[in-house]
Amino acid sequence: MSPGGQWRLVKPEGLAPAPRGAHACVALGTKVLVFGGADRAPITFSDLWMLETADGKFEWTRISPILAAGCKMLPRSGATLTAVGGRVYLFGGTEPVSGLCFNELKVLDPATWTWSDVEAQGTLPPARHSHCAECLADTCMIVYGGAGYQGPMQDLWIYNSLQNAWTRPQLSGEQPVAREMHTGCMVDPTTLLVYGGRGGKDKVLCDAALFDAKAMKWTAIEPTPFSRCAHTSVVLPLPPPPAEGSAPSTSDGAQPSGSGQAQGSNGGGASAAGGGGAGGGGGCRVLVYGGYSGEAVEGDVLQLDPKTLEIELVRRGPRESDKGGTVPAVRFAHSAAVVPAPDAPTGYAVIVFGGVNPAEDLNDVAVWM
């Protein structure tokens, strides 16, 4: 069944970031960090912002970080922020006017707001943007795909923060096709779920795949009825089961739709909350929001079961019946992050920021609970 949910639009206090898409985003407890991105001009950003969400009070603060000796923060879009071991790693990205792509790794110390260059050992991954990057087993960062100078990529890399080294492991199993603008999220500490993206010849993809980092193996690839790129995916724990005799329904009163075919930033930097038990995501589900389907910019919320890889529609939207100002506008290249929310049934909420649609660049904040 679908646990449902509902949207809430909030207007944070403080000066907000300029409208943008393809920015990087990560949650640190109740704080959401946003870096970079670009608007449709395109003006590319290198600014750092913090959205505090504690106690239901939302407030933006622009961070003025310290740059360690020799560290330069060039504007970029399509980069990723990944929290590993109490620090935040920035990887990749592109400057869309010049077409320059980055493969440098930088680290942010949230205690001092200091950016530093990481002089990692091993062969560096090729430059890329619109990839996915997630925290693996608490001490590593796993990077998959993206677009480089030759187009979409399908390589997988691991950065070990304890060894300060990059490796490209030997993989087994059927590999997904090369892609960019996909999402990746950890459905347990060592299992990565990749969904959608854009492949060769600008084809918007509908498949999902699971990667087992313990075995270094792709274990499943399945199609779904929903093609998406530049969307977001996050992991949420499952709510407690309903009381016996109660009838399940979605929050808007509709019965859950039947699941589709079995399935396995983002607009460049979506944050996922780690969670779930062992065995490929037991006790959690993956929520997918927005993106581009190949035909239209979307506003639907989808749910993936990380065990069965089945997908279902949780909420279509915006709909004609929605009152103005209650549901976020359709968008792609936005970001999403999971933060604690004591008043939510699961104890967590999804924070969506910014993005782009055919009418405008966005800098609004929406909450899915």
Number of C-alpha atoms within 10 A of each C-alpha: 13 22 19 21 16 14 14 14 16 16 13 16 13 12 10 18 22 16 18 27 33 34 34 33 31 29 26 19 13 18 21 23 22 25 24 26 36 27 20 12 8 12 15 23 20 15 19 18 20 21 25 22 20 15 11 12 12 17 17 20 16 16 13 11 16 14 15 11 9 7 14 12 14 14 18 27 32 34 32 33 31 29 23 19 12 13 15 21 25 24 25 28 33 26 21 17 10 7 10 15 22 20 18 18 17 20 20 22 15 13 8 9 15 15 22 20 19 16 11 17 13 12 10 16 20 16 18 27 31 35 32 32 35 31 27 25 18 16 15 22 20 24 22 23 28 32 25 23 13 7 15 25 22 16 19 18 19 21 24 20 18 9 11 13 17 20 16 16 13 9 16 13 14 12 17 20 15 18 27 33 36 34 36 31 28 29 32 25 22 22 26 27 27 23 32 30 33 27 22 14 8 13 15 24 25 21 22 26 23 28 25 21 18 10 13 15 18 20 16 18 21 17 21 22 14 17 20 32 29 35 33 34 32 25 28 24 20 17 14 10 8 10 8 6 6 7 8 17 15 17 16 11 9 12 15 18 15 12 19 16 15 18 25 27 39 39 38 35 43 36 35 31 26 24 20 21 14 13 14 24 26 17 20 22 24 25 22 25 28 29 31 24 22 15 9 13 21 22 23 18 20 19 24 29 22 29 17 12 26 20 26 22 20 27 24 11 17 17 11 7 7 10 9 10 10 14 19 20 19 21 28 31 34 33 32 32 28 27 24 18 18 13 12 13 14 16 14 19 21 24 23 24 27 25 32 26 20 10 8 13 22 21 18 20 20 21 19 21 19
